[in-house]
Amino acid sequence: MSAVSIRTATVDDLDLVIGFIRALADYERLADEVKLDRTLIGCHLFGDKPMAEVLIGEITDKVPAEVKAEAAKVAAIALATTLRENNYKLAQASVGLI
């Protein structure tokens, strides 16, 4: 049985998060609507006043403790907005009205 861990994303995970955003857009057939800017989304997610929080779910197979970090497989991400009056438009890395 595989172990599952959930952790808060860090700025080091930015490319991973962007990859998941693009993969979701591809799946939803909305890839042409993804116009995010890497620097801007980095500020929005990991800056002084984050607009959203990202959690990363990793599956770790039975491996020795010293190699677990390398063997971890990202299974999913979850993004939760911290905005109450506006929504966060993930594909554009922008804020808009609900």
Secondary structure as the mmCIF struct_conf table of DSSP 4:
data_model
#
loop_
_struct_conf.conf_type_id
_struct_conf.id
_struct_conf.beg_label_comp_id
_struct_conf.beg_label_asym_id
_struct_conf.beg_label_seq_id
_struct_conf.end_label_comp_id
_struct_conf.end_label_asym_id
_struct_conf.end_label_seq_id
STRN STRN1 ALA A 3 THR A 8
HELX_RH_3T_P HELX_RH_3T_P1 VAL A 11 ASP A 13
HELX_RH_AL_P HELX_RH_AL_P1 LEU A 14 TYR A 27
TURN_TY1_P TURN_TY1_P1 GLU A 28 ARG A 29
HELX_RH_3T_P HELX_RH_3T_P2 ALA A 31 GLU A 33
HELX_RH_AL_P HELX_RH_AL_P2 ARG A 38 PHE A 46
BEND BEND1 GLY A 47 LYS A 49
BEND BEND2 MET A 51 MET A 51
STRN STRN2 ALA A 52 THR A 60
BEND BEND3 LYS A 62 LYS A 62
HELX_RH_3T_P HELX_RH_3T_P3 ALA A 65 VAL A 67
HELX_RH_AL_P HELX_RH_AL_P3 LYS A 68 ALA A 71
STRN STRN3 LYS A 73 THR A 81
BEND BEND4 ARG A 84 GLU A 85
STRN STRN4 ASN A 86 LYS A 89
HELX_RH_3T_P HELX_RH_3T_P4 LEU A 90 GLN A 92
TURN_TY1_P TURN_TY1_P2 ALA A 93 ALA A 93
STRN STRN5 SER A 94 LEU A 97
#
